[in-house]
């Protein structure tokens, strides 16, 4: 496992990999997202991992997986950033919509491994242990990738704008805008870009400068001081309210424009 030049991250990954090898039939461990794409910011970026097992896990092993992650969360400040999905080697060619055991947001869930994640793994996935993604995962065609991206914008992000309270949170603002930018590039030319590149694309799409600057500062700028919550003032700050209004006013029409520009069959066509 090559070092990331982020020592605390390397220590956590080594601990996680060693524990998996000890307790589960681990075939491979891969990183995707920021850690694999060269945009990783320790303590800010998520750690997106895929573990491939040689055989299906037992009910006892599933409980052990949950216990492992809860222990890591309690003992390592970086562990809450870990998002991990568990695939079975003989099942990786199954329906991409099939769900897999996943640890995210401090709980065990069942989620698909999306075509975007699969394309990332093939394009710049980082092998932490075992076989490379190309040996176990079928490729994702341009047509499959474009169809998923369009559906994600149409069925998930567009309806999410009908819930104003969500857009008071940093995570929704960041991921919503960055997803739009990355989706637009994917639909336009079939490539994947990292989040740093997505910030530039947001400017080209006409995103509000104040919101783009806010995202860039929180992701790449000096760490702001931790300000304790004020029990006397639980309501959102004026900036958060303004930022949410700016984001929603831009994102709705921008999603609609992207979907209209890159309609089914109007993208690069796929292979």
Residue pairs with C-beta under 8 A, 6 or more apart in sequence:
1 10
1 13
1 14
1 17
1 128
1 129
2 126
3 10
4 10
4 13
4 35
4 40
6 40
6 42
8 42
8 43
8 78
9 35
9 40
9 42
9 47
9 78
12 47
12 72
12 76
12 78
12 79
12 82
13 47
13 128
15 72
15 76
16 49
16 72
16 82
17 26
17 29
17 128
17 129
19 68
20 26
20 29
20 51
20 68
21 129
23 61
23 64
23 68
24 51
24 53
24 57
24 61
24 64
24 65
25 53
25 54
25 55
26 51
26 52
26 53
26 54
26 129
26 130
27 52
27 53
27 54
27 89
27 130
27 131
27 136
28 50
28 51
28 52
28 89
28 127
28 129
28 130
28 131
28 132
28 133
28 136
29 49
29 50
29 51
29 52
29 127
29 128
29 129
29 130
30 36
30 49
30 50
30 52
30 121
30 125
30 126
30 127
30 128
30 133
31 47
31 48
31 49
31 50
31 125
31 126
31 128
32 48
32 49
32 50
32 117
32 120
32 121
32 124
32 125
32 126
33 45
33 46
33 47
33 48
33 117
33 120
34 40
34 41
34 45
34 46
34 48
34 194
34 195
35 45
35 47
35 48
35 126
36 48
36 120
36 121
36 124
36 125
36 126
37 120
37 124
37 192
37 194
38 124
38 194
39 45
39 194
39 195
39 196
41 219
41 220
42 78
43 77
43 78
43 81
43 223
44 218
44 219
45 81
46 81
46 82
46 83
47 78
47 81
47 82
47 83
48 83
48 117
49 82
49 83
49 84
49 85
49 128
50 84
50 85
50 87
50 113
50 117
50 121
51 84
51 85
51 86
51 87
52 86
52 87
52 88
52 89
52 92
52 130
52 131
52 136
53 86
53 87
53 88
53 89
54 88
54 89
55 88
55 89
55 90
56 88
56 91
57 65
57 86
57 88
57 101
62 101
62 108
65 86
65 101
65 103
65 108
66 103
66 108
69 79
69 82
69 84
69 103
69 106
69 108
70 106
72 79
72 82
73 79
73 80
73 106
80 106
82 103
83 102
83 103
83 104
84 102
84 103
84 104
85 100
85 101
85 102
85 111
85 113
86 100
86 101
86 102
87 100
87 113
89 136
91 98
92 136
92 137
92 138
93 137
93 138
96 112
96 113
96 114
96 115
96 118
96 140
96 144
97 112
98 112
99 110
99 111
99 112
100 110
100 111
100 112
100 113
101 108
101 109
101 110
102 108
102 109
102 110
102 111
103 109
104 111
114 148
114 152
115 140
115 144
115 145
115 148
116 145
116 148
116 149
116 186
116 192
118 133
118 137
118 140
119 140
119 145
119 192
120 192
121 133
121 137
122 133
122 134
122 137
122 139
122 140
123 192
125 132
125 133
127 133
141 270
141 271
142 190
142 267
142 268
142 269
142 270
142 271
143 269
143 270
143 271
144 270
145 186
145 190
145 270
146 186
146 187
146 190
146 262
146 267
146 268
146 270
147 264
149 183
149 186
149 187
150 183
150 187
150 259
150 262
150 264
152 179
152 183
153 179
153 180
153 183
153 255
153 258
153 259
154 255
154 259
157 176
157 179
157 180
157 251
157 255
158 252
158 255
158 256
160 166
160 172
160 176
161 167
161 248
161 251
161 252
164 244
164 248
166 172
167 173
167 176
167 243
167 244
167 247
167 248
168 236
168 240
168 241
168 244
170 218
173 211
173 214
173 215
173 243
173 244
173 247
174 215
174 218
174 219
176 247
176 251
177 198
177 202
177 207
177 211
177 212
177 215
177 247
177 250
177 251
178 195
178 198
178 199
178 202
178 215
180 202
180 205
180 251
180 254
180 255
180 258
181 193
181 198
181 199
181 201
181 202
181 205
181 207
182 192
182 193
182 195
182 198
182 201
183 258
184 201
184 205
184 258
184 262
185 191
185 192
185 193
185 197
185 198
185 201
186 192
187 258
187 261
187 262
187 267
187 268
188 262
188 267
188 268
189 268
190 267
190 268
190 270
193 201
195 219
196 220
199 212
199 215
199 216
202 212
203 209
203 212
205 254
206 250
206 254
207 250
207 254
208 246
208 247
208 250
210 243
210 246
211 243
211 246
211 247
211 250
214 243
218 224
236 244
